Amino acid sequence: MREKLLEVKELKVGFQNKKNYTTILNGVDFSVEKGETLCIVGESGCGKSLTSLSIMGLLPEKGNIGEGEIIFNGEDLTKKNQKQLSKIRGNEISMIFQEPMTSLNPVHTIGRQVSESVRLHRKLGKKEAETKAIEMLRLVGIPSPEQRIHNYPHELSGGMRQRVMIAMALSCDPKLLIADEPTTALDVTIQAQILELMASLKQEMDMSIVMITHDLGVVSEIADKVIVMYAGKIVEYSEMRSLFDKPLHPYTIGLLESIPKLNEDQMELPVIQGSVPDPNQMPQGCRFATRCPFARSTCLKDAPPSVENGDNHYVSCWQYTDQWDSIAKEEKLNDDSGSYELPAATGS
């Protein structure tokens, strides 16, 4: 087993308003090994980006970490102040944000923005930093980098701007790169190029990647391990191939079934009925129970534990616990609607 670079332990994150405190992330628990790519997937509002912002120490105003630990390279980031975190951000941990046009400063040149991080963290002079910026732009495949450093963001295409964001993030040789939907605004061809670039740079620079995405196609291309999040909790966690070959949680199965398949005539795509619950009105038990076609009364009352079902494949669903047979049998006495077994998992 490789050495763990990042460990998130029982993380709880919430927001304080005038009336009450609302917990959004509730007991998030995972790790990232050195040289590994972990993808976090789920619908909008499930807590993917909030998880990444918690790691970076960039929570929005009124947001705070209520409980838990974020251990990076042996140190708990939740115990560090903003001055200490600023020495880690952009240096040992870097982040690529979703929309490069809004992430890049429109009034500064590309060269200035790429060199800013190395000047801050590596204490390089202006000329040395510019040389480093040219080197990084060349590394991410931007042609004529000596000229491009004088361009402004609006003078570059979307794909080129995303390459600039990658160059900025990697300029200080980070140990961990967090990428929040880095290919969302790009067309399919450019998306493939960016994913290929990130995979090759990961190998070349020996770093780990945490990729935030809702696109399972991206997951299949780049992930070593996958986390499926729903309403602020992890519902499934496994190696990528295991997740696609044998998805376990009803939510994961629903996500995979909603992907268009080229070899099938699909007049209408399957959908997951309902929507993610309001954070202020979370179900008492399993958070997916109100949308799950297999939920029983126990699912509505009690949150399921995370259980291992197969080698390093974890799922939070009563179906896979020792209690499920007795739960189904007891409820069937008063409900003759048939079997409560989940459908056979379908690969993708």
MARSELO-467459 format. One record per residue (C-alpha): chain; x, y, z. Coordinates in nm, 4 decimals, decimal comma, padded with zeros to 6 digits, always signed. Example, Ala and Ser with C-alpha at 12.3 -4.5 7.8 and 13.67 -1.06 7.14 Angstrom:
BEGIN
(site A; (+01,2300; -00,4500; +00,7800));
(site A; (+01,3670; -00,1060; +00,7140));
//
This chain:
BEGIN
(site A; (+00,0000; +00,0000; +00,0000));
(site A; (+00,1257; +00,3466; -00,0887));
(site A; (+00,1732; +00,6168; +00,1708));
(site A; (-00,1304; +00,8349; +00,2466));
(site A; (-00,0865; +01,1988; +00,1498));
(site A; (-00,4309; +01,3256; +00,2567));
(site A; (-00,6724; +01,1898; +00,5159));
(site A; (-01,0129; +01,3480; +00,5765));
(site A; (-01,1614; +01,2112; +00,8969));
(site A; (-01,5256; +01,2512; +01,0023));
(site A; (-01,5413; +01,6011; +00,8539));
(site A; (-01,8449; +01,8118; +00,9423));
(site A; (-01,8865; +02,1526; +00,7790));
(site A; (-02,1755; +02,3932; +00,8203));
(site A; (-02,2955; +02,7521; +00,7981));
(site A; (-02,4163; +02,9844; +01,0703));
(site A; (-02,7000; +03,2257; +01,0000));
(site A; (-02,8953; +03,4504; +01,2346));
(site A; (-03,1318; +03,1762; +01,3449));
(site A; (-02,9416; +02,8470; +01,3396));
(site A; (-02,6425; +02,6417; +01,2318));
(site A; (-02,6900; +02,4178; +00,9271));
(site A; (-02,4589; +02,1208; +00,8760));
(site A; (-02,3856; +02,0547; +00,5067));
(site A; (-02,1047; +01,7979; +00,5147));
(site A; (-02,1778; +01,5317; +00,7724));
(site A; (-01,9050; +01,2800; +00,8555));
(site A; (-01,7061; +01,2851; +00,5299));
(site A; (-01,4246; +01,0316; +00,5574));
(site A; (-01,1677; +00,9358; +00,2883));
(site A; (-00,7972; +00,9282; +00,2054));
(site A; (-00,5722; +00,9934; -00,0951));
(site A; (-00,2493; +00,8046; -00,1436));
(site A; (+00,0635; +00,9508; -00,2995));
(site A; (+00,0459; +00,9362; -00,6786));
(site A; (-00,3273; +00,8554; -00,6764));
(site A; (-00,6195; +01,0207; -00,8557));
(site A; (-00,9431; +01,0335; -00,6560));
(site A; (-01,2637; +01,1526; -00,8221));
(site A; (-01,5578; +01,2886; -00,6211));
(site A; (-01,8885; +01,2672; -00,8093));
(site A; (-02,2508; +01,3583; -00,7451));
(site A; (-02,5245; +01,6039; -00,8356));
(site A; (-02,4943; +01,9781; -00,7874));
(site A; (-02,5425; +02,0614; -00,4205));
(site A; (-02,4139; +01,7295; -00,2864));
(site A; (-02,1067; +01,8824; -00,1195));
(site A; (-01,8281; +01,8096; -00,3708));
(site A; (-01,6922; +02,1632; -00,4008));
(site A; (-01,7439; +02,2349; -00,0309));
(site A; (-01,5202; +01,9372; +00,0452));
(site A; (-01,2432; +02,0790; -00,1727));
(site A; (-01,2780; +02,4294; -00,0267));
(site A; (-01,2545; +02,2819; +00,3237));
(site A; (-00,9246; +02,1166; +00,2340));
(site A; (-00,7938; +02,4446; +00,0919));
(site A; (-00,9121; +02,6490; +00,3909));
(site A; (-01,1233; +02,8650; +00,1603));
(site A; (-01,4712; +02,8209; +00,3048));
(site A; (-01,7217; +03,0988; +00,2273));
(site A; (-01,8144; +03,3573; +00,4874));
(site A; (-02,0052; +03,2065; +00,7845));
(site A; (-01,8895; +02,8580; +00,6843));
(site A; (-01,6767; +02,6642; +00,9306));
(site A; (-01,5453; +02,3198; +01,0125));
(site A; (-01,7475; +02,1941; +01,3078));
(site A; (-01,5735; +01,8624; +01,3627));
(site A; (-01,3159; +01,6343; +01,2055));
(site A; (-00,9591; +01,6389; +01,0822));
(site A; (-00,7887; +01,7105; +00,7489));
(site A; (-00,4452; +01,5478; +00,7723));
(site A; (-00,2119; +01,6561; +00,4920));
(site A; (+00,1411; +01,5205; +00,4888));
(site A; (+00,1086; +01,4352; +00,8582));
(site A; (-00,0286; +01,7747; +00,9695));
(site A; (-00,3872; +01,8641; +01,0626));
(site A; (-00,4903; +02,1591; +00,8442));
(site A; (-00,7912; +02,2340; +01,0653));
(site A; (-00,5504; +02,3373; +01,3425));
(site A; (-00,3674; +02,5935; +01,1283));
(site A; (-00,4479; +02,9647; +01,1026));
(site A; (-00,4871; +03,1535; +00,7756));
(site A; (-00,1247; +03,2700; +00,7712));
(site A; (-00,0024; +02,9107; +00,8035));
(site A; (-00,2512; +02,7879; +00,5431));
(site A; (-00,1412; +03,0556; +00,2955));
(site A; (+00,2075; +02,9015; +00,2972));
(site A; (+00,0574; +02,5664; +00,1976));
(site A; (-00,2017; +02,6899; -00,0559));
(site A; (-00,0536; +02,7266; -00,4013));
(site A; (+00,2687; +02,5709; -00,2805));
(site A; (+00,2036; +02,2183; -00,1500));
(site A; (-00,1683; +02,2084; -00,2389));
(site A; (-00,2972; +02,3818; -00,5518));
(site A; (-00,6441; +02,4147; -00,6990));
(site A; (-00,7853; +02,4551; -01,0487));
(site A; (-01,1258; +02,6217; -01,0433));
(site A; (-01,4235; +02,5499; -01,2659));
(site A; (-01,4346; +02,8576; -01,4889));
(site A; (-01,0953; +02,9914; -01,6021));
(site A; (-01,2352; +03,3175; -01,7393));
(site A; (-01,3592; +03,4239; -01,3963));
(site A; (-01,0610; +03,2733; -01,2126));
(site A; (-00,8022; +03,4667; -01,4145));
(site A; (-00,7632; +03,8405; -01,3514));
(site A; (-00,8668; +04,0203; -01,6727));
(site A; (-00,6405; +04,3227; -01,6130));
(site A; (-00,3131; +04,1309; -01,5651));
(site A; (-00,1103; +03,9467; -01,8257));
(site A; (-00,0842; +03,5692; -01,8299));
(site A; (+00,2856; +03,5882; -01,7477));
(site A; (+00,2278; +03,7998; -01,4391));
(site A; (-00,0414; +03,5698; -01,3061));
(site A; (+00,1571; +03,2482; -01,3580));
(site A; (+00,4739; +03,3984; -01,2059));
(site A; (+00,2949; +03,5461; -00,9029));
(site A; (+00,2809; +03,2160; -00,7137));
(site A; (+00,6509; +03,1337; -00,7558));
(site A; (+00,7501; +03,4864; -00,6550));
(site A; (+00,5408; +03,4522; -00,3391));
(site A; (+00,6320; +03,0971; -00,2358));
(site A; (+00,9776; +03,0476; -00,3879));
(site A; (+01,1000; +03,4053; -00,3394));
(site A; (+01,2208; +03,4325; -00,7012));
(site A; (+01,3100; +03,7638; -00,8608));
(site A; (+01,1011; +03,9110; -01,1419));
(site A; (+01,3216; +03,7782; -01,4226));
(site A; (+01,3548; +03,4310; -01,2712));
(site A; (+00,9800; +03,4146; -01,2134));
(site A; (+00,9129; +03,5100; -01,5759));
(site A; (+01,1476; +03,2349; -01,6933));
(site A; (+00,9594; +02,9898; -01,4718));
(site A; (+00,6269; +03,1109; -01,6158));
(site A; (+00,7505; +03,0492; -01,9716));
(site A; (+00,8705; +02,7043; -01,8680));
(site A; (+00,5313; +02,6172; -01,7167));
(site A; (+00,3342; +02,7432; -02,0177));
(site A; (+00,5551; +02,5282; -02,2411));
(site A; (+00,4998; +02,2306; -02,0096));
(site A; (+00,1197; +02,2528; -02,0461));
(site A; (+00,1418; +02,2708; -02,4253));
(site A; (+00,0871; +02,6419; -02,4939));
(site A; (+00,2709; +02,7352; -02,8182));
(site A; (+00,5105; +03,0320; -02,8320));
(site A; (+00,5064; +03,0846; -02,4525));
(site A; (+00,7598; +03,3708; -02,4803));
(site A; (+00,4914; +03,5705; -02,6615));
(site A; (+00,1906; +03,4334; -02,4719));
(site A; (+00,3123; +03,5656; -02,1371));
(site A; (+00,2262; +03,9147; -02,2640));
(site A; (-00,1332; +03,8180; -02,3549));
(site A; (-00,4399; +03,8927; -02,1427));
(site A; (-00,6989; +03,6215; -02,0606));
(site A; (-00,9550; +03,7476; -02,3149));
(site A; (-00,7004; +03,6939; -02,5927));
(site A; (-00,6917; +03,3180; -02,5318));
(site A; (-00,9419; +03,0422; -02,6105));
(site A; (-01,1200; +02,8517; -02,3332));
(site A; (-00,8867; +02,5550; -02,3687));
(site A; (-00,5791; +02,7790; -02,3567));
(site A; (-00,7114; +02,9594; -02,0467));
(site A; (-00,7595; +02,6250; -01,8743));
(site A; (-00,4013; +02,5303; -01,9617));
(site A; (-00,2889; +02,8583; -01,8050));
(site A; (-00,4813; +02,7671; -01,4883));
(site A; (-00,3030; +02,4309; -01,4806));
(site A; (+00,0327; +02,6042; -01,5317));
(site A; (-00,0442; +02,8370; -01,2388));
(site A; (-00,1485; +02,5483; -01,0166));
(site A; (+00,1633; +02,3445; -01,0932));
(site A; (+00,4179; +02,6259; -01,0873));
(site A; (+00,5363; +02,5411; -00,7342));
(site A; (+00,5407; +02,1620; -00,7876));
(site A; (+00,2542; +02,0819; -00,5458));
(site A; (+00,2133; +01,7426; -00,3830));
(site A; (-00,1669; +01,7604; -00,4234));
(site A; (-00,3714; +01,9131; -00,7047));
(site A; (-00,7452; +01,9734; -00,6529));
(site A; (-00,9395; +02,0226; -00,9765));
(site A; (-01,2985; +02,1450; -00,9462));
(site A; (-01,4881; +02,0610; -01,2679));
(site A; (-01,1828; +02,1587; -01,4795));
(site A; (-01,3386; +02,0536; -01,8123));
(site A; (-01,7034; +02,1594; -01,7684));
(site A; (-01,6946; +02,4662; -01,9957));
(site A; (-01,4863; +02,3006; -02,2695));
(site A; (-01,5927; +02,1128; -02,5814));
(site A; (-01,5348; +01,7380; -02,5977));
(site A; (-01,2119; +01,7536; -02,8002));
(site A; (-01,0472; +02,0083; -02,5710));
(site A; (-01,1783; +01,8228; -02,2656));
(site A; (-00,9972; +01,5067; -02,3789));
(site A; (-00,6751; +01,7039; -02,4293));
(site A; (-00,6950; +01,8576; -02,0805));
(site A; (-00,7578; +01,5181; -01,9170));
(site A; (-00,4663; +01,3645; -02,1070));
(site A; (-00,2471; +01,6572; -02,0047));
(site A; (-00,3392; +01,6237; -01,6370));
(site A; (-00,2742; +01,2481; -01,6405));
(site A; (+00,0689; +01,2897; -01,7985));
(site A; (+00,1675; +01,5750; -01,5649));
(site A; (+00,0610; +01,3666; -01,2637));
(site A; (+00,3068; +01,0981; -01,3666));
(site A; (+00,5802; +01,3442; -01,4576));
(site A; (+00,5527; +01,5444; -01,1334));
(site A; (+00,4648; +01,2508; -00,9045));
(site A; (+00,1656; +01,4239; -00,7462));
(site A; (-00,1822; +01,3242; -00,6314));
(site A; (-00,5067; +01,4605; -00,7788));
(site A; (-00,8516; +01,5115; -00,6286));
(site A; (-01,0937; +01,5680; -00,9165));
(site A; (-01,4400; +01,7141; -00,8504));
(site A; (-01,6841; +01,6272; -01,1299));
(site A; (-02,0394; +01,5268; -01,2158));
(site A; (-01,9250; +01,3641; -01,5415));
(site A; (-01,8816; +00,9874; -01,5087));
(site A; (-01,7087; +00,9810; -01,8473));
(site A; (-01,4308; +01,1932; -01,6977));
(site A; (-01,4159; +00,9567; -01,3994));
(site A; (-01,3632; +00,6527; -01,6236));
(site A; (-01,0754; +00,8297; -01,7989));
(site A; (-00,8706; +00,9511; -01,5050));
(site A; (-00,9716; +00,8009; -01,1675));
(site A; (-00,7961; +00,5398; -00,9578));
(site A; (-01,0618; +00,5601; -00,6856));
(site A; (-01,4079; +00,7166; -00,6748));
(site A; (-01,6243; +00,8733; -00,4055));
(site A; (-01,9976; +00,9105; -00,4713));
(site A; (-02,1473; +01,1886; -00,2597));
(site A; (-02,5095; +01,2622; -00,1906));
(site A; (-02,6479; +01,5425; +00,0294));
(site A; (-02,3232; +01,5967; +00,2168));
(site A; (-02,2410; +01,2311; +00,2830));
(site A; (-02,0363; +00,9645; +00,1074));
(site A; (-02,2679; +00,6843; -00,0092));
(site A; (-02,0118; +00,4748; -00,1999));
(site A; (-01,6312; +00,4597; -00,2143));
(site A; (-01,4254; +00,2172; -00,4213));
(site A; (-01,1687; +00,1664; -00,6922));
(site A; (-01,2879; +00,3027; -01,0252));
(site A; (-01,3215; -00,0299; -01,2088));
(site A; (-01,5134; -00,1862; -00,9208));
(site A; (-01,7600; +00,1040; -00,9155));
(site A; (-01,8352; +00,0791; -01,2872));
(site A; (-01,8457; -00,3024; -01,2962));
(site A; (-02,0534; -00,3465; -00,9809));
(site A; (-02,2184; -00,0295; -00,8473));
(site A; (-02,3924; -00,0970; -00,5173));
(site A; (-02,5783; +00,2077; -00,3891));
(site A; (-02,9158; +00,2845; -00,5565));
(site A; (-02,7945; +00,6412; -00,6185));
(site A; (-02,4781; +00,5220; -00,7943));
(site A; (-02,6809; +00,2771; -01,0017));
(site A; (-02,9159; +00,5615; -01,0988));
(site A; (-02,6256; +00,7842; -01,2042));
(site A; (-02,4747; +00,5118; -01,4223));
(site A; (-02,8071; +00,4184; -01,5796));
(site A; (-02,8668; +00,7820; -01,6789));
(site A; (-02,5587; +00,7825; -01,9050));
(site A; (-02,6495; +00,7585; -02,2775));
(site A; (-02,5221; +00,4328; -02,4328));
(site A; (-02,4090; +00,4377; -02,7951));
(site A; (-02,4973; +00,0731; -02,8600));
(site A; (-02,8595; +00,1041; -02,7483));
(site A; (-03,1666; +00,2756; -02,8898));
(site A; (-03,2804; +00,4931; -02,6017));
(site A; (-03,5938; +00,6939; -02,6658));
(site A; (-03,5838; +00,8254; -02,3104));
(site A; (-03,3026; +00,8256; -02,0537));
(site A; (-03,3741; +00,6888; -01,7062));
(site A; (-03,3837; +00,9599; -01,4398));
(site A; (-03,3554; +00,9679; -01,0620));
(site A; (-03,6892; +01,1008; -00,9447));
(site A; (-03,7018; +01,3923; -00,7010));
(site A; (-03,4254; +01,6289; -00,5974));
(site A; (-03,1521; +01,6691; -00,3363));
(site A; (-03,3182; +01,7575; -00,0018));
(site A; (-03,2951; +02,1028; +00,1511));
(site A; (-03,0019; +02,1175; +00,3988));
(site A; (-03,2420; +02,2514; +00,6621));
(site A; (-03,4808; +01,9605; +00,6116));
(site A; (-03,2578; +01,6555; +00,5820));
(site A; (-03,4275; +01,3159; +00,6269));
(site A; (-03,3665; +01,1605; +00,9664));
(site A; (-03,2348; +00,8329; +00,8250));
(site A; (-03,0710; +00,7665; +00,4891));
(site A; (-03,0544; +01,0954; +00,3003));
(site A; (-03,1416; +00,9216; -00,0269));
(site A; (-03,4416; +00,7378; +00,1178));
(site A; (-03,6995; +00,9901; -00,0070));
(site A; (-03,5869; +00,9244; -00,3673));
(site A; (-03,4988; +00,5553; -00,3402));
(site A; (-03,7492; +00,3064; -00,4895));
(site A; (-03,6249; +00,0353; -00,2507));
(site A; (-03,6454; +00,2295; +00,0769));
(site A; (-03,8175; +00,0725; +00,3753));
(site A; (-03,9305; +00,2411; +00,6977));
(site A; (-03,5928; +00,1632; +00,8603));
(site A; (-03,4217; +00,3642; +00,5859));
(site A; (-03,6385; +00,6647; +00,6713));
(site A; (-03,5686; +00,6382; +01,0453));
(site A; (-03,2021; +00,5362; +01,0761));
(site A; (-02,8885; +00,6324; +00,8810));
(site A; (-02,7138; +00,3220; +00,7411));
(site A; (-02,3544; +00,2449; +00,8427));
(site A; (-02,0736; +00,2267; +00,5870));
(site A; (-01,9972; -00,1401; +00,5217));
(site A; (-01,7341; -00,3108; +00,3087));
(site A; (-01,8882; -00,5191; +00,0300));
(site A; (-01,6004; -00,6649; -00,1660));
(site A; (-01,2346; -00,5663; -00,1588));
(site A; (-01,2057; -00,1984; -00,0563));
(site A; (-01,5585; -00,1287; -00,1827));
(site A; (-01,7635; +00,0587; +00,0771));
(site A; (-02,1330; +00,1452; +00,0630));
(site A; (-02,3764; +00,3148; +00,3009));
(site A; (-02,7033; +00,1300; +00,2405));
(site A; (-02,9112; -00,0968; +00,4645));
(site A; (-02,9386; -00,3442; +00,1738));
(site A; (-02,5791; -00,4557; +00,2325));
(site A; (-02,5938; -00,4953; +00,6099));
(site A; (-02,6654; -00,8124; +00,8085));
(site A; (-02,9935; -00,6591; +00,9251));
(site A; (-03,1482; -00,6191; +00,5791));
(site A; (-03,3061; -00,9635; +00,5493));
(site A; (-03,4846; -00,9254; +00,8821));
(site A; (-03,5909; -00,5692; +00,7930));
(site A; (-03,7382; -00,6813; +00,4601));
(site A; (-03,9007; -00,9922; +00,6098));
(site A; (-04,0628; -00,7984; +00,8932));
(site A; (-04,2019; -00,5290; +00,6666));
(site A; (-04,3202; -00,7793; +00,4092));
(site A; (-04,5640; -00,9137; +00,6686));
(site A; (-04,7573; -00,5905; +00,6261));
(site A; (-04,6748; -00,5275; +00,2615));
(site A; (-04,7230; -00,7926; -00,0033));
(site A; (-04,5745; -00,5876; -00,2870));
(site A; (-04,2933; -00,8366; -00,3542));
(site A; (-03,9163; -00,8561; -00,3240));
(site A; (-03,7116; -00,5703; -00,1883));
(site A; (-03,3865; -00,6770; -00,3541));
(site A; (-03,1951; -00,4176; -00,5550));
(site A; (-03,1699; -00,4863; -00,9278));
(site A; (-02,8557; -00,6552; -01,0573));
(site A; (-02,5797; -00,3972; -01,0942));
(site A; (-02,5120; -00,2984; -01,4543));
(site A; (-02,1670; -00,2142; -01,5808));
(site A; (-02,0944; +00,0820; -01,8018));
//
